[in-house]
C-alpha cells in the first residue's frame, strides 16, 4: 500500500493534528511512510521519528509564518497540506428563552470560529503555497463538513465556515492549477465519538436544539438516516485524506467529497 500511494518520504503539514480527525490523519500518513509536521496549539501524547511538532496558533499570522519556516528548516520541503484545525461552538442566532444568554451568538463566539476555521486556513495555506509555487507542485486538502452544504441547527456559524471552506477549495483549485497544485475538500458526516465531543459542547448543542444531553446522545446513536447504518470511523476519513494527497488522485481537484455513509438531505 505504501508503494502504491507513493507518499513514502514526502512531507505533509497537518494543522490540528494532535487530536480527533487530525490525529487520525497524522497516524495514517506515518503508516504509509510520510513525514509529518503537526501544527497545533497543544502537543499530542505520541512521538515518531518522522513526526515534527510545531506549537502554532493558526489565528496568529506571524506565528504561522514562523511555523512554516521551522517546518522547511527541519524537513527542507513540503509536499502536502491538510487544513484540519477547526473549532465548533454551538450557539443560537437568537435565544428566545434567554436573550443575550450564554448560548446566544455573540461577537466572541463568532470571531473565535471565524479566526480558527477560516483565517487560520487562509494564512497557513498562503505560506505553504509560496513554497508550492516555487517547486511547481503541491496538494492541499481542506477539512470541511457535511454541515457546510446541509446546514446545522444550533451551529450556523460553524456550518458557514465549512461552506466557505468549500468555496475556497473551488476557487483555489482554479487559481493554483496553473502551478500544478491540487486543492480538494473532504466533508465528514457523523463520526465516532472523540475527545473533542466534550460535555460542555454537548450541553450547548442540546440547549440549542431544545433537548437534554441524553436525548442528544440518543440521536447520535440513531443511525437510521445513514444508509450504511453506522457512524463513520476517524480512520476512514483519514484514509480518504491520504488518498487525495497521493498521486493516485492526480486528476482530482476543485471538489469536496462527502464521507457520510450515504447520508444526505433526502
C-alpha positions, 0 to 999 in steps of 0.5 A: 500500500505504501508503494502504491500511494507513493507518499513514502518520504514526502512531507505533509503539514497537518494543522490540528493534528494532535487530536480527533480527525487530525490525529487520525490523519497524522497516524495514517500518513506515518503508516504509509511512510510520510513525514509529518509536521503537526501544527497545533496549539497543544502537543499530542501524547505520541512521538515518531521519528518522522513526526515534527511538532510545531506549537502554532496558533493558526489565528496568529499570522506571524506565528504561522509564518514562523511555523512554516519556516521551522517546518522547511528548516527541519524537513527542507520541503513540503509536499502536502497540506491538510487544513484540519484545525477547526473549532465548533461552538454551538450557539443560537442566532437568537435565544428566545428563552434567554436573550443575550444568554450564554448560548446566544451568538455573540461577537466572541463566539463568532470571531473565535470560529471565524479566526480558527476555521477560516483565517487560520486556513487562509494564512497557513495555506498562503505560506505553504503555497509560496513554497508550492509555487516555487517547486511547481507542485503541491496538494492541499486538502481542506477539512470541511463538513457535511454541515457546510452544504446541509446546514446545522441547527444550533451551529450556523456559524460553524456550518458557514465556515465549512461552506466557505471552506468549500468555496475556497477549495473551488476557487483555489483549485482554479487559481493554483492549477496553473502551478500544478497544485491540487486543492480538494475538500473532504466533508465528514458526516457523523463520526465516532465519538472523540475527545473533542465531543466534550460535555460542555459542547454537548450541553450547548448543542442540546440547549440549542436544539431544545433537548437534554444531553441524553436525548442528544446522545440518543440521536447520535446513536440513531443511525437510521438516516445513514444508509450504511447504518453506522457512524463513520470511523476517524480512520476512514476519513483519514484514509480518504485524506491520504488518498487525495494527497497521493498521486493516485488522485492526480486528476482530482481537484476543485471538489469536496467529497462527502464521507457520510455513509450515504447520508444526505438531505433526502 
